[in-house]
Amino acid sequence: MKGASVKLFMVLAILAAFACVAHGLPFEWHQGLGNDIWAQGCDFLGNDIRTVPMTHALSCGDTCRGYTGCNHWAWNRDQCFLKSADSVWITDAVQYRGSTYATCGLMNSL
């Protein structure tokens, strides 16, 4: 059943990516470790469960992966914002205007 869940996640991620393009969102999503995905220039508002000082954006995804309850994250200005929500999609990402280097991601637990 796990393989079916992974395939469903990938199909939903692809469909959501097309939805972002259709809505004009400027994010180019990349696959990280496993089925994690991330993009630059974005943020997920709210749902913060912990803030961790961090110099590298993709390390924020690694930290989220190891933190119980974390299923999405945002990084900017050397701060990693671990987040948790019952439901979160790439279409929930918003453009972060403070820095083009801001990065956000979703974990495979969704």
Secondary structure, 3 states (H helix, E strand, C coil): CHHHHHHHHHHHHHHHHHHHHHCCCCCCCEECCCCCEEEECEECCCCEEEEEECCCHHHHHHHHHCCCCCCEEEEECCEEEEECCCCCCHHHCEECCCCCCCEEEECCCC
